[in-house]
């Protein structure tokens, strides 16, 4: 891989790190919101939606980690 394409990947990795950080913030806020709900509310539809959103955001973080790994391998 040439220097130009490595630099492009480096820029993408920087953007991805920023995006991952933003997703992580929202995920933590959603998880905290769910965790701070009374148990009865956690079992309600609203609580289940919050729990599902936190879980899906966690999956998005895992996907970001996988993308990061693939891009780093590609740049080697």
C-alpha positions as CSV (number, residue, x, y, z in Angstrom):
1,X,0.0,0.0,0.0
2,X,1.3,3.4,-0.9
3,X,1.8,6.4,1.4
4,X,-1.3,8.2,0.1
5,X,-3.7,5.3,0.8
6,X,-2.1,4.7,4.2
7,X,-2.8,8.4,5.0
8,X,-6.4,8.0,3.9
9,X,-6.8,5.0,6.2
10,X,-5.2,6.9,9.0
11,X,-7.8,9.7,8.5
12,X,-10.6,7.2,8.5
13,X,-9.3,5.7,11.7
14,X,-9.2,9.1,13.3
15,X,-12.8,9.8,12.2
16,X,-13.8,6.3,13.4
17,X,-12.2,7.0,16.9
18,X,-14.3,10.2,17.2
19,X,-17.4,8.4,16.1
20,X,-16.8,5.5,18.5
21,X,-16.3,8.0,21.4
22,X,-19.6,9.7,20.5
23,X,-21.5,6.4,20.4
24,X,-19.9,5.3,23.7
25,X,-21.1,8.5,25.3
26,X,-24.7,7.9,24.1
27,X,-24.5,4.2,25.1
28,X,-23.4,5.0,28.6
29,X,-26.1,7.6,29.0
30,X,-28.7,5.2,27.8
31,X,-27.4,2.4,30.1
32,X,-27.3,4.8,33.1
33,X,-30.8,5.9,32.3
34,X,-32.0,2.3,32.3
35,X,-30.1,1.4,35.4
36,X,-31.5,4.4,37.3
37,X,-35.1,3.5,36.5
38,X,-37.2,1.9,39.2
39,X,-37.5,-1.9,38.7
40,X,-41.1,-1.6,37.7
41,X,-40.3,1.0,35.0
42,X,-37.4,-1.2,33.8
43,X,-40.0,-3.9,33.0
44,X,-42.3,-1.5,31.2
45,X,-42.2,-0.9,27.4
46,X,-40.2,2.3,27.9
47,X,-37.6,0.4,30.1
48,X,-37.3,-2.4,27.6
49,X,-36.8,0.1,24.8
50,X,-34.0,1.8,26.8
51,X,-32.3,-1.5,27.5
52,X,-32.6,-2.6,23.9
53,X,-31.1,0.8,22.7
54,X,-28.2,0.4,25.1
55,X,-27.6,-3.1,23.8
56,X,-27.7,-2.1,20.2
57,X,-25.3,0.8,20.9
58,X,-23.0,-1.7,22.5
59,X,-23.2,-3.8,19.3
60,X,-22.3,-0.7,17.3
61,X,-19.2,-0.2,19.5
62,X,-18.2,-3.8,18.9
63,X,-18.6,-3.1,15.1
64,X,-16.4,0.0,15.4
65,X,-13.7,-2.1,17.1
66,X,-13.9,-4.7,14.3
67,X,-13.7,-2.0,11.6
68,X,-10.7,-0.5,13.4
69,X,-9.0,-3.8,13.4
70,X,-9.6,-4.5,9.7
71,X,-8.4,-1.0,8.7
72,X,-5.2,-1.4,10.8
73,X,-4.5,-4.8,9.2
74,X,-5.1,-3.3,5.7
75,X,-2.6,-0.6,6.4
76,X,0.2,-3.0,7.4
